């Protein structure tokens, strides 16, 4: 059953995947007509690489030269609601949120980011799920916990996705994953299962792709 789900999700992503727009402010957001799955994480967590791996593209999401530099919500259209209308309504959208961490960012930039993200999370009715990316080599940092708290308060369900799992020993990965899983149970909006991924090696990508499709379109999508 899981293998069939993953195959169907892969077929969906092998079709239309188009960059839509970058929104530096909420007034530039696209009309909330289809479900949205948002991706967030610390700067340099591997968000662009994960988006590229999920969509099967090499550069649909571009890594910033300076981590934390991108301060916009970047939108991507996925699939076609009507196959006969190639440029018509998509099935859902992926939203690449600005990386957080901001080691070198001015205070005003950080505050602007927080306001943009907080308002987006609380007011976006079509936001179906958020993915919180965590570097498996470092585990949860305070900025990750702040993001998780923000999502809890906004009542936005989220999955925790560990990235770069190929860069860490299996025994250490297990310890990190167990520690994060234990902590995530204290968060009401956190999904109970962690996703362990490696964009470079392709580990966990197919399972996460299927989860994203289910979050966006519902489990019934796989019944057809």
C-alpha positions in Angstrom: 0.0 0.0 0.0 2.8 2.5 0.9 4.7 1.6 -2.2 1.6 2.4 -4.3 1.1 5.7 -2.5 4.7 6.6 -3.2 4.5 5.7 -6.9 1.3 7.8 -7.3 2.9 10.8 -5.5 6.0 10.5 -7.7 3.9 10.5 -10.8 2.1 13.7 -9.6 5.5 15.5 -9.0 6.8 14.3 -12.4 4.2 16.5 -14.0 3.6 20.2 -13.5 6.0 21.9 -11.0 6.1 25.6 -11.7 7.5 28.6 -9.8 4.6 31.0 -9.2 5.8 34.1 -7.4 7.8 35.5 -4.4 5.9 37.4 -1.8 7.9 39.9 0.3 4.7 41.0 2.0 1.3 39.4 2.7 -0.4 41.7 0.1 1.5 39.9 -2.6 0.3 36.4 -1.7 -1.6 34.5 -4.4 -5.4 34.0 -4.0 -6.0 31.2 -1.5 -7.7 28.9 -3.9 -5.8 25.6 -3.3 -4.1 23.9 -0.4 -0.6 24.9 0.6 2.2 23.0 2.2 4.9 25.2 3.7 8.5 24.4 4.4 10.5 26.2 7.1 13.9 25.7 8.8 17.1 27.3 10.0 19.3 28.9 7.4 21.5 26.3 5.8 19.3 23.4 6.9 19.0 22.0 3.3 15.6 23.4 2.5 16.3 24.2 -1.1 17.9 20.8 -1.7 14.9 19.0 -0.1 12.5 20.9 -2.3 14.5 20.1 -5.4 14.6 16.4 -4.3 10.9 16.2 -3.6 10.0 17.8 -6.9 12.6 15.9 -8.9 14.1 19.1 -10.2 17.7 20.2 -10.0 17.1 23.9 -9.3 13.4 24.6 -8.8 14.4 26.1 -5.5 17.8 27.9 -5.5 20.0 27.9 -2.4 20.9 31.4 -1.4 24.5 32.4 -1.6 24.2 33.9 1.9 22.1 31.6 4.2 19.2 33.5 5.6 19.2 36.1 2.9 15.9 35.2 1.3 13.2 37.0 3.1 10.2 36.1 0.9 7.5 33.4 0.7 8.3 31.6 -2.5 5.4 29.7 -4.2 5.4 26.7 -6.5 2.4 25.3 -8.3 2.0 21.5 -8.2 -0.1 19.4 -10.6 -3.1 20.3 -12.6 -6.7 20.3 -11.5 -7.8 19.8 -15.1 -5.2 18.0 -17.3 -6.9 19.7 -20.3 -6.0 23.1 -19.1 -2.1 23.1 -18.7 -1.9 26.7 -17.3 -5.0 26.4 -15.2 -5.6 25.8 -11.5 -3.0 23.6 -9.7 -3.8 20.8 -7.3 -1.8 22.4 -4.5 1.2 24.7 -3.8 4.5 24.4 -2.0 5.6 27.4 0.0 9.3 28.0 0.6 9.4 30.1 3.8 12.4 32.3 4.6 15.2 30.5 6.5 15.6 31.5 10.1 18.6 31.8 12.4 19.9 35.1 11.1 23.4 35.1 12.5 24.2 38.3 10.5 20.7 39.8 9.9 19.8 43.2 11.3 17.2 43.3 14.1 14.7 45.0 11.7 15.0 42.2 9.2 14.4 39.6 11.9 11.4 41.4 13.2 10.0 41.8 9.7 10.4 38.1 9.1 8.7 37.2 12.3 5.7 39.5 11.5 5.4 38.1 8.0 5.6 34.4 9.1 3.4 34.8 12.2 0.6 36.6 10.2 0.9 34.1 7.4 0.6 31.1 9.8 -2.4 32.5 11.7 -4.4 33.9 8.7 -3.8 31.5 5.8 -6.9 29.2 5.8 -5.6 27.1 3.0 -2.4 26.2 4.8 -2.7 22.4 5.2 0.6 21.5 6.8 3.9 22.9 7.7 7.2 21.0 7.5 9.8 22.0 10.1 13.2 21.0 8.8 15.9 20.1 11.4 19.6 19.4 10.6 20.1 15.9 12.0 23.7 16.7 12.9 22.7 19.5 15.3 19.2 18.5 16.5 16.7 21.1 17.8 18.0 24.5 18.4 16.3 27.3 20.3 15.1 28.9 17.0 13.5 25.6 16.0 11.7 25.5 19.3 10.5 29.1 18.8 9.1 28.1 15.4 7.4 25.0 16.9 5.8 27.2 19.6 4.7 29.7 16.9 3.0 26.8 15.0 1.4 25.5 18.2 -0.1 28.9 18.9 -1.3 29.2 15.3 -2.8 25.7 15.5 -1.0 24.7 12.3 -0.2 21.0 12.2 3.4 20.3 11.3 5.8 17.4 10.5 9.4 17.4 11.7 11.8 16.5 8.9 15.4 15.6 9.7 17.7 16.5 6.9 21.3 15.4 6.0 20.9 12.1 7.7 23.7 10.7 5.5 26.1 13.0 7.2 25.8 11.3 10.6 26.4 7.8 12.0 23.4 5.6 12.3 23.7 5.2 16.1 23.9 9.0 16.6 21.0 9.5 14.2 18.9 7.2 16.3 19.7 9.1 19.5 19.0 12.4 17.9 15.7 11.2 16.4 14.5 9.7 19.6 15.4 12.9 21.5 13.5 15.0 19.1 10.5 12.6 19.0 10.3 12.7 22.8 10.3 16.5 22.8 7.8 16.8 19.9 5.2 14.9 21.9 5.0 17.9 24.2 3.9 20.1 21.2 0.1 19.8 20.4 0.5 20.7 16.7 3.4 18.3 16.0 2.8 15.2 14.0 3.9 12.1 16.0 6.1 10.6 13.3 9.5 12.0 12.3 10.7 11.9 8.7 14.4 11.1 8.2 15.7 12.3 4.9 18.8 12.8 2.8 18.4 14.9 -0.4 21.8 13.8 -1.6 21.2 10.1 -1.2 17.4 10.1 -1.8 16.7 8.6 1.6 13.1 9.1 2.9 12.2 11.3 -0.1 9.5 9.1 -1.6 7.8 8.6 1.8 7.9 12.3 2.5 6.5 13.1 -1.0 3.6 10.8 -0.3 3.0 12.4 3.0 3.0 15.9 1.4 0.4 14.8 -1.2 -1.8 13.3 1.5 -1.6 16.4 3.6 -2.5 18.5 0.6 -5.2 16.4 -1.1 -6.3 13.9 1.6 -5.8 10.2 1.8 -8.7 9.6 -0.7 -6.4 10.9 -3.5 -4.6 7.5 -3.4 -7.9 5.6 -3.7 -8.5 6.5 -7.3 
